[in-house]
């Protein structure tokens, strides 16, 4: 359990959340509170649902869930961000998504009960400072914080890997977004000052120290994306089509993770140009993840920069998930002194870029990027400077 002192920056969120909970549900029972971080992905985009490798890090932006028991079998959920309450009947025979923010909570509850955990009724208040639709995994942070809170209310525990899988299933099967495991895994397993090299097939992982003197600077285009929309699911289906075709010459393959670039090139004529380019991105991106890890271990930051630049070009040209606003941010960042690496991060179609920037250059970076982006797009970007943070935890005041 993490203790938060009254002068902690986190207490500035915790105390209003407690006040909001009391205002809506009464002060007779003090809630337990859990928080789970968003994540930024340094490299390894759209590889997770292809059984590949990813290199995310948890960030110090979080979703918080405060929970206390009810006497009935209802979950009453209040969103402090939206100033809106919604209700789930745990005994209802009708279990369907509503195309509503509550679906992420409901999906987690459904998967917990399918996992044999009988949930009691509860009051929940949630708050998040992870920007929505930004590619920083606000949905995973909500799922993981709520899953942890519901487990606590039920007096049950699950391992972190099980929580990550369960939350992924909630998003896949209930919300309808066919996301991989990376977001939920990073929200569970985040570690201070470390990135996570994750094998998305085996869920084996290694913690990798981030270079000293370097900040993760996240630039938000303010163009929102939506994973449950058709483009993301289309990309996954296109990868599956590539695997289906490549299974003829290579029966042993199970996912694009198992295909080399030489094998792909050797059977290019059997694939449409679209399917070839989708496969080319995923296979080459897996290679870039491992190359980035090796470069970080050696302290070869110029090589890290090249890997991230190549990743962005591949996402833009082969996978076609970038957009003009993301490209502008990457182009501007790449021309600034002190920028080590820059690329889009997350599912794409908007959202954020991740930039590795020398600490001494961060303030100049922020000023120049904000001005250039506004001049090019007429949009006010947001910039977050983050260190790598811890995964999901229960928190409390120390009073």
N, C-alpha and C positions, 0 to 999 in steps of 0.2 A: 504494500500500500504506500502511495506517495503522499508525504506530508506537504501541504502548501501553507507557508506562513502568510500572515495577513498582508505583508508588503510584497508578496510575490505577484508578478504580472498575471499569473494564472488566477490568483485570488480575485482579480478584477472581473473575471468571468464567473468564477465559482460563486461569489457572494450574490450577484444579481440573479444567477440561476436558482439559488436557494430561495431568494425572495420571490421570484416568479413562481416557483413550485408551491410555496406557501400561499401565495395569492390565489392560485387556481385550485389547489387541492387541500388547503388547510395546513395548519402548523402542528397538528397533533402528533404526527410521525415524521421524524427527520429522515430524509431519503438517503440512500447510498448513491454515490456518484462515480461514474466511470467515464474515462475519456480515451479516445482513439485518434491517432493522427491521420492526416492526409499523407500523401507521398508524392515525391517527384521521381521520375525515372531518368537516370543519367543516360542510359542507352539500353536498347533491347526492346524496340517498339513493335507490337503486333507479333511478337515471337511467343508470348506465353501460351496462347491457345493453340500454338503449333508445337507444343512440348519442348520449347526451346529454352534459351538462357536470357535472363534479365538482370539489370543492375539498378534496382531502386534504392531510395533512402526515405525513411520517414522524415517528415518536416515538423517544425514547431507551430503548426496550425492544427486545430483539433475539433472534433465533435464530442460534446459532453452529453451524457444521459443520466438524469436523476430519477430514481425509482423508489417507490414505496408500495406496500401491498394494499389491495382492496379486498373486500369481503365477497365480491361476486366474481364472475369469470369474464370480466371485460378488461381490455387494455384501453385506457383513456390516455391519449398522447397529445401533449401541447408543444407546439413549435414556437420557441421564443423568437426565432428569426421572422416567422411569418405571422406571429400573433394569432395563431389558428389552432384549434383543437379538433381531433378526430378520434373515432372510437372503433375498436375491433372486438367483436363477440367471439371469444375463443371456442364457444360451443355451437357456433353457427354452422349449419350444413353447407352453406354457400361460401366457398372460398375462392374468390376471383380477384384479380388485380383491378384497380380503379383508374389507372393512369393518373396517379396522384402521389405526392411525396410519401404518403402513408404506406404505399406498396413496399417500400424498403423495410419498414418495420414489420409489416404484416408477413412479408415473405420470410423474414428471419424467424418469426414466431411459428409459422407453418413448418419450416424445416426443423426447428427444435422439437416440435411435437412429433414430426415424422421420425425423429431420431430417438423417440421413446421418452422424452422429457415432458412430463405434464406440467404446464405452466399455470401458476395461479394468476388471478386477476391482479392488475397493478396500475398505478398512476405513473406516467412517465412525462418528464419535461426534457426537451432536447434543445441544444443550442450549438451552433457551429460557426467558427470563423474560417473554415475552409471555403474558399469561393466556389459557388455552385457552377457547374458546367465549364470548369476551367481546365480540366485534365489533371487535377490534383487529387482525384479520388475522394470527393466529398461523399459519394454514395457508399464506398467501402468503409470510410470512417464512421458513418452513421450505422451501417450494418454491424460493424465490430463492436462499437460502444453499446448498442442496443442488445446484441447477443450476450455480451458480458453482463449487462444489467439484468436481463431476463434469467440468465443462469443463476445469478446470485439470488434473485427473488425466489427461484425454485429450489434453492439449497443444493444446486448441482454444480459440477465442474466438468469442463472438457479441456483437453490439451489445445494449445494455440493452433497447431496444424489442423485439428478437427474444427475449431471455430472458423478458421480461414476457409476450409472446404465448404462448410455449412453456409457461410455467408455468400460464397461464390454461387452455390446452388440456388440461394434465394434470388440472386440477380439473374441467373440463367433461366431458371424454371418458373419463377413467379413474376418478376418484373419483365423478363423477356429480352434482356440484353445478354448476348452470348460472350461475356467477358471471360478472360482467363483468370488465373489464380493470383497474379502478381499483386494487385491492389490490396486485396484482403490479407495476403501474406505479409506484405510490408507493414500494414497497419497493426498486425499482431506482433511481428518479430523485429520491429524497428529498434535500432541501437544507437546510443549517443555517439556522434562523430564517426559513424560507420555506414557504409553502403552494404547492401546485401546481394551477393552473387547467388542467384537462385536458379536451380535446375527445375524447370516447371513440370518435368515428367516425374522425377523421383521425389521432389520437394527437399532434396538435399541442398544445404545452403552453407555459405561461408561469409563471415563478416569481414569487410575490407576497410581498413582505416582510410579516411579521406585525407588528401594532402594538407599539411599545415599551411597557414597563411593564405588559404583559398576559401572564398565564400560561395555558397550556392545562391545565385541571384535569379529569381523567377520573375519573368515578365509576362503579365496577363494582357492578351490582346483585347479583352473585354468582349470578344466574340464567343458566344456560348455554343457548346456542342451538346449532343444528346445521344448517349450510347444506345438507348432502346430504339433509336431510329434505324432506317433501313441500311444506311451506308456501312455502319460497323458490321452488322450481321452479313451484309453482302460480301465484305472482305473475307470473313471467315468461310463463307460458302465457296468463294473462289479458291481459297487455299485447299479446301477439301476436294474440290474438283481437280486441282493439280495433283494431289495425292492419289486420287482415283485413277488418273491417267498414268502416272508414273509407277503405279503398282504393277502394271503389265510387264515392264522390263525389270522391275525391282520388287518382287513379291514380298520381300521381308520388311519393307518400309511400313511404318505405322503413321508417320507424320512427316512434315517437311523437315523436322529436326534430323531425320535419318538420311536426307538427300544432300549430296555434295554439289558444289557449283559445276564441277566437271560433268557429273551425271546429268544435271539439268541442261547444260549446254549440249550434251550429246543427244538429247531427245527434244531439242527445241522445236523441230519440225512437227512434232506430235501435239504441241500445245498452241493454242491461240496466242497472239501477241499479248493480250490482256492477262491471261493466266500465267504465261511465262514471266511477265514483269512482276506480278504479285508474288510468285514463287521466288523469283530472283531477290526481291527485297528481303523476304524472311530468311532465306538461306545465307545471304551475305550479311544480314544483321546479326545472326548468331555468331558468325566469325568475328564481327566487329566487337561484340560484347567481350569475347574471350581476349581479343587483342587489347581492348581498353583495360581490362583487368591486369594483364601483363604489364602494360605501360604504367599503370598506377603503382604497381608493385615496384617497378624500377625507378619511379619518379620521373618518367619521361613524359612531361606534360605536353610537349609539342605533339607527340604521337596521340595522346588523348584528344587533343584538339582536332587532329586529322580524322580520327575515328568518328567523332561526333559530327563533324562537317559532312563526312561521307554518309552518315546515317540520315541527316536531314535531306540531302540530295536524293537519297533512295526513297525516303518517305514522300518527297515531293513528286518525283518523276516516275518511280516504279509502282509505289503503293497508292499514290494520288490521294493523300489524306492531309496535305498541308493546305494553306490558303494564302492569299496575298498578304494578310496582316501578319501571319507567322513568318513569312518570307522576309517581310520588311524588317521585323525585329531581329532576325538572324543576320541579315545583311548589315544592319546598323551596328550590331554588337561586334561583328567580326572585324570591323574597321577601327575599333577603339583599343588604345593601349591598355594593357592589363587584362584583356579578355583572353582566357586560355581556350575556351570551348563554348560553342553555342549551337543549339538545335531545338526544334520543336520537341515537346514532351507530352505524353498522353495519347489518347486515341486519335486526336487530330480534328480537322474541320473547325478549327478555332482553338480556344484554350490558351496554353502558355508555352513559352520557351524556357529551357533551363540553360543557365550560363555559369560557367566556372570562371570566377573573376578574382584577381589578386586583391587582397583586403585593402591595400592602399589605394586601389583604383575604383573602389565600389561607388563612392559618392560622385565622382566624375562620370562613371558609367551610367548611373541613374539619371543624372541631369541630361546627358547627351542623348540617351535612348528616349527618354520622355519627350524631349523637344523634337527630335527627328521623327518619331512615330506620329506625334500630333500633326506635324507639318505634312507627312505623307498620307495620313488616313483621316484626319480630323477627329480622331478618337483619343480620349485621355486613357492611356494605359495605367495599370497598377503594377507596382514592383514590390516584391517581398524578398527580403534578405533572410535566409534561413540557414541554420545549422542542421545537421542530421540529428533527429530526436529519438526518444524512446517509443516503444510500441504501447499497446493498450494497457491501462492500469486503473486501479481504483484509487481515488483521491479523496482527501479529507482536509478540513482545517485542522490546525494543531492546537485549537483552543479547547 
